[in-house]
Amino acid sequence: MANDQAPPRGGWKLALVGALVGILIGAGAMLLANGYFVRSYLLENPEILPEAMERLRAREAAEAVGRNRALIERPYHGAWAGAADGDVVLVEFFDYACGFCRASNADVERLLREDPRLKVVWREYPVLGPASEQAAIASLAAARAGRFKPFHDRLFAAGRPTEPAIAAAIQAVGVAGAELTDEARAELQRNFEIGRAIGASGTPTFVIGDRVLQGAVGYEALKEAVEAARES
């Protein structure tokens, strides 16, 4: 016999609340279970953590490059080479006292010779002490005088940037003096701020497209990054 008694007043609301509570409890249990399995997987496969961190750093660096691209790719006076309107800009944060920068110079030169559409911009990043700072000041003076590239190549060819080597390079390229002007000081400060923003932990640090490459990565890695930036 059918029960034709009316349900209690508000009964449907209680039923709905009960159903929702049940769904939430079930979802919470699933999240806890998933969290447990994720944690277990990470503990059993810890080698994926460095890769995940590297991807996170790369993503954050790319975002920082995007925010600062105009500053990063705008050269300080004559501190650039290659195509004035290059379709790809390779930016190198470097230090004259850095042996890895000296070794990478040949790779950058090769790219410039082989790629007529590439523009290279150099940014002073003197992090290795007083000799680095002195060399950077002289290099910025050479850039203001339109003699950056001859100075750059001559000082790297001389080895470590000693005071006599810096003075000889300045004299050889015909730059009158190497004083720390307000403009040069502002440029160095700006380079350090940008370097921190993109996560430049040392030299050389290259910025190509949205990628930040740390260290002397070699010709092939630089060329691949240029090609990837060109295709993007």
Secondary structure, DSSP 8 states (H G I E B T S, - for coil): --------TTHHHHHHHHHHHHHHHHHHHHHHHHHHHHHHHHHH-TTHHHHHHHHHHHHHHHHHHHHHHHHHHS-STT-EEE-TT-SEEEEEEE-TT-HHHHHHHHHHHHHHHH-TTEEEEEEE---S-HHHHHHHHHHHHHHHTT-HHHHHHHHHHT-S--HHHHHHHHHHHT-------HHHHHHHHHHHHHHHHHT--SS-EEEETTEEEES---HHHHHHHHHHHHH-
